Amino acid sequence: MKRFLNFIEKIGNALPHPAILFGLLALATLVLSAVGSLLGWSGTHPGMGTQVDVVNLLSREGIHRVILGMVTNFTGFAPLGVVIVALLGIGVAESSGLIRASINFMLVKTPPQYITFMVIFAGLLSNMASEIGYVLVIPLAGVIFHSLGRHPIAGMSAAFAGVSGGYSANIFIGTIDPLLAGLSTEAAHIIDPDYSVLPTANYFFMAVSTFVIAIICTAVTVKWVEPRLGKYTGDVEREEIEQPTALEKKGLLRVGLVILGWIILLVIGLMPEDGFLRGDDGTVLGSPVFRGFVALLFLSACSVGVVYGYTVGKFTKAEDVINSMSDTIKTIASYLVLVFFAAQFVAWFNWSHLGLLIAINGALILKEANIGLVPLIILFVTFAAFLNLFMGSAAAKWAVIAPVFVPIFMLLGYSPELAQAVYRVGDSVTNIITPMMSYFALIIVYYQKYDKDAGIGTIVATMLPFSIALYISWTLLLIGWVLLELPLGPGAPLYYGM
């Protein structure tokens, strides 16, 4: 297995620079769209009943769209704005010395044997607002492991497994829950117009999954990933664990007061039924706190960074704060280049309908298989995991295949909540090995901080053991859950009666 992963890493890293690779994939998409259009590739959308044809991007209209959309593809690429805005705030906190002091304080107080579990668990919790996991938890995990004399890439890989591989699992209700529940409800209406799937439909199962995934990923990190990576021999200077000074403790105390102020503000704005931070629909999940979490991260990170920086003397004037933001943006120049090519590929792949047709036709093939519940779960998890290699958005895929699989489950006597839970398992486990995942390019940049030769092969070879372990363990957990006939969530049954 180790030789196999080393081979994958060698072959993967022999590929061109990731930016060039995304450019080649984008060009291949243009060619395939023309070939598919010429050959008449098509399918029927299961939700709308309309025919979906391959769009020829090398036609006159397609070429116009490619040229006119090149700038907006880049500027509108979802992770781009998220990363930049978040890093502006995080840059202030980092330049002030707050992050380093916090890490030191945390490492002094946390027993080293629990660090791996803590990093993964923090990653799992962060997917409630997934962006913070990618822009904060993953790079911090590298620093933490490096500080302890462990391989920093192992730390980032463990955090990445929690943030992305265990994407759907959480002990809190996140933004993905109501989104998927709404799509499941619409799909269920094909069979039962009065059926409703709640945002808490999978809460019990996902809350338990959080701890199971953290334990599994901890074992994979310690028993496989770290031994394979070996001792870190790079030239990145290690940040030693130091006892916080009196001035740092004073700064951390003030930061704690600022955080307390933020918490009070959120409680006042969210707890009352007419709270000023509640969403237009009156719910907490629809509030700007959840929907605009990156903006809240920017504001809170800036505030605590400024308070800490002025307390310890790192900041003495306003220009120091602005310069800290500028220095942070300089560090992601290579990421911006990557994003330009990645954004074109993702946009053209969507415009061509190639990804949509893969989803539609794959779903129809699986629909024709008349098998028992356990084989159905295994096949559906496998199908969703495979489909995730081509389409990154969990909501987009579910919007396409829910009108097929939810009615199938209902007609077989199983609930829409169960169909949704099965999908969420499969949709998560391959996030960490597919370049179609929106933040994949950013992970490459993180790895290259400690290994300049790291590329797609490095990530895939390092994360594949996590993906395999999650696929097996999470699927078995779901099968065991179903066989024990445990409820998936509050008011969420396993079975459906016609």
Secondary structure, 3 states (H helix, E strand, C coil): CHHHHHHHHHHHHCCCCHHHHHHHHHHHHHHHHHHHHHHCCEEECCCCCCEEECCCCCCHHHHHHHHHHHHHHHHCCHHHHHHHHHHHHHHHHHHCCHHHHHHHHHHHHCCHHHHHHHHHHHHHHHHHHHHHHHHHHHHHHHHHHHHCCCCHHHHHHHHHHHHHHCCCCCCCCCCHHHHHHHHHHHHHCCCCCCCCCCCCCCHHHHHHHHHHHHHHHHHHHHHHHHHHHCCCCCCCCCCCCCCCCHHHHHHHHHHHHHHHHHHHHHHHHHCCCCCCCCCCCCCCCCCHHHHCHHHHHHHHHHHHHHHHHHHHCCCCCHHHHHHHHHHHHHCCHHHHHHHHHHHHHHHHHHHCCHHHHHHHHHHHHHHCCCCCHHHHHHHHHHHHHHHCCCCCCHHHHHHHHHHHHHHHHHHCCECHHHHHHHHHHHHHHCHHHCCCCCCHHHHHHHHHHHCCCCCHHHHHHHHHHHHHHHHHHHHHHHHHHHHCCCCCECCECCECCC
